[in-house]
Amino acid sequence: MAAGEPVLVAVSRRKAKLVRDELNGEAEAVYFVDMPRLGRNPARIISAWRDFVGEHLANDAPVRGIGEPIWPGRSDAELVECQRHEWLLNLAFAEAPAWWLMCPYDAAALDGEILEEAKVTHPYIADGAGSRESDRYRDPMSSPDPFHEQLPLPAEEPEELVFSLHDLGAVRRLVSHYASAANLENTRREDLQVAVNEVATNSVRHGGGLGTLSVWVDEDALLCEVRDTGCIDDPLVGRERPPAARPDGRGLWLMNQLCDLAQVRSQPHGTAVRLQMNLN
């Protein structure tokens, strides 16, 4: 702030208040984002940083950021996607102008394994002993994705539907049926329908013309998974805002904006996209 450098702080509202209270009445100079809202689906975060950096970065005013995507209480699926996000963040900005981002981890409340994984996704680690290079860091420009493991199997047998171009209506109806039975509110039911339809359409167009939709309820979430025989080469797909002049590429972007969580796993033999809507 003293140097006039733009700062974006993406943390919970409670922690944002703690930061504001320490800024001596000058909090108006800092941009705040509610991370639990923005980062509920971690795949949304990279585009937010891109927007901020693109708007504020200048040669004489470096951009500063504080972002906490991992906090106590995250589910196992959310944690994996947060860790993938933190690893992909380095890829997204590998060739961009330099800027400074700190990712706070609540060491007193988080599991030690989570803290160890942070050393894989961050080139530098800072703690009470000072700042140092991470000896476990895996550069995404030269290392494979360490968080690309297959998705866990559903706890219960899901309902499945094999679909082609002519079955997209049946895809939407099956999603709507489960969403209604799970008492998902109207807007969120429609959001899920749109997201699944976009993914299924991609399967028809780019995944061999056929796909399989699986739908099930797992504890307090409704999940829909679309599988096909296509392969997605871009690990950042759906995480970066498509250019306005580009006629396609919006389906997976839209999916990430509409769903509480989205998980993409792609291998040469096929792709699985799992969408989640929380029920409470």
N, C-alpha and C positions, 0 to 999 in steps of 0.2 A: 504494500500500500504506500509506503514511504517513497518508493521509487516510481509510483504511478503505473505499476504493472497490473493488467487485468487479472483478476482471480475469480475462479469458479469453485465453489465449495458444494460438493454433492454428498450429503450425509442425511441422517434422519432429522426430523424437525426438532427433536429434543436436543440433539447434538448441535444443530445449527444455532439454537438459542444460546447454548454454552459458548459458542464461538462469538456470536454477536455481543454477548455480555462482556467479552474481553477486548472489544474493539473501540472502547472509549467514545461511543456515539458516532463512529465513522463507518458503521456497517453498510451504509448506503453505497459505499465504493466497492463492495464485494457482491458478486452474483451468487445466489443460493439456489440449489435445486434439491427437491425432496427425493433422495436416492431410493427409499423403499417404493416410491411411486414410479419413478423413471426406471429403476433397475429391477423391478419385480420380475420382469423378463430381462436377464442380463444382455441379451442380444440387441437391446435398444440403446445401450450406453455408448458404443463407439460413435454412432452418428451424432449423438449429443456433443461429444468432445470435438468431433470434426466441425460441427456448426460453430462452436465457441471459438476454437482455434482459428478457423477460417475468417471469422468476423473480427477478431481482435489482434491476431499476430501481426507484428510490425518489427522492422529491424531494430528500432530503438526502444521497444517495449515488449520484452518476452512475456509469454503467457504462463500463468501459474494455475495449477489445479490441485484440488484435494478431493479424492473420490473413495468412498467406502462401500463397495458392492458386496462384501462379505461381512455379515454380522451374526451374532448368536441367534439361533432359532431358524436359520435357513434349513430347508429340507435337503436330503442327500442329493436329489436331482438338481435342485437349485445350486448347491455348492459346486457340483461338477461343472455346470454351465457357467458359474461365476469364474471358476478356475480357467475354463476354456476362454472366457472373455478376456481375462487378464493376460493370458498368453497371446491371444489374437490381437490385443491392443498394440503389442510391440510390432506385429506384422503390419497392422493398419497404418502405423505412423513410421515405418522403417525408412521410407524415402521422403518423409515430410520435413519441413523446417523444425529445428529443435524447439521443444517446449518442456516445461517442468511439471511433473505430476507425482504427487505423493499418495499412496494408498494405505490408510491407517488400518491396522489389524488390532483388535482388542485381545491382547495376549493373555489377559487375566481370565477371559471368558470363553475363548475359542480353544478347541482341541489342539493338542500339540502337533498332530498330523497335518492339520490345516495350516499351521504356521510353517511347517517344513515345506509344504507344497508351495507356499508363497515364495520360497527361495528359488523355485523352478521358473516362476513367471516374472520375477523382478530382477533386473541386473544389479541393483544395489539394495542393501538392507540397512536400515537404521534402527537402533535400539538404545538402551541406556549406556551401552559401551561405545556408541558412536556409529558412524556410517562406514560401510565397507562393501566391496564387490561380493556378489553371491557366488560361491563356488559350485552351486547346483544349477545356475541359470542355464536355460536351454533356448538359444536364439532361434526364433521361428524362421529365419532366413536360411538356416542350415540344419535344423533338427525337425523330426516328425512331431506331429501333434501328440503330446503326452496324455491328453484327456479325450482321446478318440475311441475309447473302449465301446463295445457293443452295449446297447441299451438293455437294462434288466427286463426279464420276461414279466408279463402281467401276473399279478397275484392270483387272479381267477381267469378262467377261460373267457376270452372276449368274443363278441359277435363279429363275424367277418363277412365282408362283401367284396367279391371280385368285380371290378368295374372296367368299362371301356368308355369311349366318348358318349355312347348312347345311354349310359347308366349314371351320369352325373346327377340327374334328378333324384335317383334312388340314394345316392351318396348323401345329398342334402337332407332327404327325408329321414334317413337312419340317424344322422347327427341330431336333427330336430327332435326325434322321438326320445332319444336318450337324454337330451338336454331338458326336455319337458318333464320327463320322469324324475330327473334329478333336481327339479325346481330351480333351474338356472333362470335368472330373470331375463325378460324378453330381449333387452339390448345385448346382453352377453351371449344369449342363445344365437342371435342373429350374427354377432361377431364370430362365433365359433363356426357357424355354417359357412360364412364367407371365407374364413381362413382355410377350412378343410376343402372347400370347393376349389380354391386357388391352388392348393397343393395337389389335389387330384387332377386338376386340369394340366398342371405341369407334368404329372405322370403320363397322361395321355399324349401330350405333345412331345415330351423329351425322354420319357422313360420306357419306351417300347410299345406304347399304345394301350397298355393294360396296367392295372394296379390293384392292390388289395387294401381295403380299409378295415381296421380293427377298432372297435369301440368298447370301452369298459369303464366302470367306476372303481376307483382305488382309494379307499378310506374317504377323504374329503375332497376328492378331485375327480373330474370327468376327463378321460383321456381318449384321444383319437390318433391313430397311427396309420400313415399311408406308406406303403412299400411298393417299390417297382424295381425294374432291372436297369435303370439308368444310373449314371455316375455324375456327381457334382464335383468339378475340379477346383472351384474357388472356395477356400475355407471361409471367406468373408461374405459369402452369399447371404443376402437378406439383412446384413448388418450395416450396410452403407446405403444412404438414400440414392435411389436411381436418378440419373440426370433427367431433367424435364423433357429433353429432346429425344430420349430413348423410348421407343415404342413398347418395349417389353421389360422383363426383369423386376416387375413390381409385386409379383405374387408372394414370394418369400419375405419381402420387405413388409408387405401388408400383414402377413401372418404374424410377424414379430410384434407389430404394433397392436394387434387385436387380442393376442393370447397371453395368459399369465406366464406361460413358459413354453418354449419351443426348443426341441432338440433335433439336430440333424446329424445323421451318421451315414457317410457315403463311402463305399468301397467299389473297386472295379466291377464286382458282380451285382451291385445293387445299392439302393438308397432307402433309408428309413427316416421318416419325419414324424416326430411325436409331438402333438399339441396338447396342452393342458389348460383347463379352466378350473380354478378353485371354486369350491361350493360354499365356502364361508369365509 
